[in-house]
Amino acid sequence: MAYNNLTYVIYPVADIGNIDFDCFRQNAPEDITDLDSIKTALRVDNNDANFILKYEGAKPRCIYGTTVYDHETILGIVNDQNGDWWTDVEV
């Protein structure tokens, strides 16, 4: 997969009902009212407040007004050990 063709946004979990998942590279959670279902389908921050969406091409209407990130930038956000997205995985 060519990740450099993807664009990412960070979106509030509370507003997940506004998302048309047909416009994104992720599948919709089975139950958008259940946090565990959301966390199974999407990358959610440690505060359970935001999730990451990715898309290719034009910015979908349902996320107008949000900040967009390229692949390198979103990796920097999720890999920041002091940030809200860091998950320490022991190998």
C-alpha positions as CSV (number, residue, x, y, z in Angstrom):
1,M,0.0,0.0,0.0
2,A,1.3,3.4,-0.9
3,Y,0.8,5.3,2.4
4,N,2.1,8.6,0.9
5,N,-1.2,8.7,-1.1
6,L,-3.2,8.7,2.1
7,T,-4.4,11.7,4.1
8,Y,-5.4,11.5,7.8
9,V,-7.6,13.4,10.2
10,I,-8.2,13.2,13.9
11,Y,-11.9,13.3,14.7
12,P,-13.9,13.3,18.0
13,V,-15.4,10.1,19.1
14,A,-18.5,12.0,20.2
15,D,-19.1,13.0,16.6
16,I,-18.7,9.6,15.0
17,G,-22.3,9.6,13.9
18,N,-21.4,12.4,11.4
19,I,-19.0,10.2,9.5
20,D,-19.9,8.5,6.2
21,F,-17.5,5.5,6.4
22,D,-17.9,4.9,2.6
23,C,-15.6,7.9,2.1
24,F,-12.7,6.4,4.2
25,R,-10.2,3.5,4.1
26,Q,-11.6,2.0,7.4
27,N,-14.7,0.0,7.9
28,A,-17.4,1.4,10.2
29,P,-17.5,0.0,13.7
30,E,-20.3,-2.5,14.2
31,D,-21.9,-0.3,16.8
32,I,-21.0,3.4,16.7
33,T,-22.6,3.9,20.2
34,D,-20.3,1.3,21.8
35,L,-16.7,2.5,22.6
36,D,-15.3,-1.1,22.6
37,S,-16.7,-1.6,19.1
38,I,-15.2,1.8,18.0
39,K,-11.8,0.8,19.5
40,T,-11.9,-2.5,17.7
41,A,-12.4,-0.9,14.3
42,L,-10.4,2.4,14.6
43,R,-7.3,3.8,16.2
44,V,-8.6,5.7,19.3
45,D,-6.4,7.9,21.6
46,N,-5.7,7.0,25.2
47,N,-8.4,9.4,26.5
48,D,-11.0,7.7,24.3
49,A,-11.8,11.2,22.9
50,N,-10.5,11.0,19.3
51,F,-10.0,8.6,16.5
52,I,-8.0,8.6,13.3
53,L,-9.5,8.4,9.8
54,K,-7.7,8.0,6.6
55,Y,-8.7,8.7,3.0
56,E,-7.3,9.0,-0.5
57,G,-8.2,11.8,-2.9
58,A,-10.5,14.7,-2.2
59,K,-11.4,15.6,1.4
60,P,-14.8,14.1,2.3
61,R,-17.5,16.6,3.1
62,C,-18.2,15.2,6.5
63,I,-14.8,16.3,7.8
64,Y,-14.6,19.8,6.3
65,G,-13.0,22.1,8.9
66,T,-10.7,19.4,10.3
67,T,-6.9,19.5,10.2
68,V,-5.3,17.0,7.7
69,Y,-2.1,15.2,8.2
70,D,0.2,13.3,5.8
71,H,1.5,9.8,6.7
72,E,4.8,11.0,8.2
73,T,3.1,13.5,10.4
74,I,0.4,11.1,11.7
75,L,3.2,8.6,12.5
76,G,5.0,11.3,14.5
77,I,1.8,11.9,16.5
78,V,1.0,8.3,17.3
79,N,4.6,7.4,18.0
80,D,5.2,10.4,20.4
81,Q,5.9,8.6,23.7
82,N,4.6,11.6,25.6
83,G,1.4,12.0,23.5
84,D,-2.2,10.9,23.8
85,W,-1.8,8.2,21.2
86,W,1.3,6.3,22.5
87,T,0.7,2.6,23.3
88,D,3.6,0.8,24.9
89,V,3.7,-2.7,23.3
90,E,6.1,-5.1,25.0
91,V,7.6,-7.6,22.6
